[in-house]
Amino acid sequence: MALPTRAAFLAFLSLLAVATVRGQAPSTVQADIDALYPDLSALYEDLHRNPELGFQETRTSGVLAARLKALGFDVTTGVGKTGIVAILRNGAGPTAMLRTELDALPVEEKTGAPFASRVMAKTAAGQTVPVMHACGHDLHMTAWMGTAAWMASHRQSWKGTLMLVGQPAEESVSGAAAMLKDGLFTKFPRPDYAIGLHDDDTLPAGTIGYRAGFFRASMMAPIITMYGRGGHGAVPQNTVDPVVMAARTVMSLQTIVARETNPQDPLVVTIGSIHGGTQGNIIPDQVRMELSVRTFNEDVRKRTMAAIERIAKAEAAAAGAPREPAIEFANAGIGPVFNDPMLTARLASALRAAMGADRVVEMPAKMTSEDFSEFGRAGVPAVLLHIGAINVAKLAESKRTGVPVPAPHSPEWLPELEPTLKGAVRAEVSALLDLLK
């Protein structure tokens, strides 16, 4: 199938090739990015319109792989099932890795954009769901592609090896581990540095945010099944109601944060999904609850998991449940994102020099999680940066009224495209040029 933006992309490559031959490359990085923007914005709309769930990103990886091959990268697909690794060697020097995510979320889009997603897909469990790039991975991929184009056409400006990683299944925090297990750092060059960029709802569009040390929280996803004894809703005395049991458990779990954890240790315990029963006059025999537990501290994580088990079992015993609750996990969980302090300071300095001090700011840590952490845990100095994606006026109005703007994972999430995308490419190029001097 022909790619919607392929003709424009190839035309742009032709112009860059002519400029290189004549020794007349565009005068500034920003001028190059401005020239790339029409093609990149078309790519963004295409990716946004055609989202795919984790480990299903076959069209997405195909679109990106074709473009990378046209740029001269050595491209391998199918790494970690649907991931991409693209290598561009340019003489002796360090290896720098730039990662993007490929997957979207099971969210019904409500942005009203003319290129809004109407995609429906089946999850791994067989459930049919709407799909949307509600976390900005479409923007991340587009910026990654723009950065690839600039670096490929300006090899005289850097030395070493550029390693581009398109990672599947970030939203289920399983794609990074899958790529590592599939030989990301053994079959391919082991990077000296790894960087990533994520859009953000707290910063003005195009502004880079950084933080050294712990930046994004660890995450565990326990699933609790409460067992009761079902029966007719009119004779509850003959049942053990797992709905009431689950409701009591939900309320009791909140005391882990409120009464068992030092307020100086950030912790979130969220119950995001409860399923049980089929209709109002039937008491079911079980209820399933899905949780999300986030913290930066390993001791807090261990105590929290023990408290969850203790509380669930105690509520079941208090209700006279016929058996103890079952506790399983949706995934293996991930550790916190830790930004290497020395590398963070180096990149912040390089970005301030390239983009201006007013567009590069230190930001607070976030309780959201990211499996970018796996690359740092594998021993590679790594930094995850953020880029503001909100219109300046809308952000100011939000601060004035106290009404939050739409954020990642919202059905209304839609970054302010031009300043965010151009800023993302500028930041990635500037970071890579510093690492690959």
Helices and strands as residue ranges (DSSP letters): H 6-22, H 29-49, H 58-70, E 74-79, E 83-90, E 95-101, E 120-122, E 128-130, H 137-153, G 155-157, E 160-167, H 175-181, E 193-204, E 208-210, E 213-216, E 218-220, E 222-227, E 231-232, G 236-238, H 242-259, E 267-275, E 282-283, E 286-295, H 298-318, E 326-329, E 337-339, H 341-355, G 357-359, E 360-362, H 373-377, E 382-390, H 392-401, H 417-435
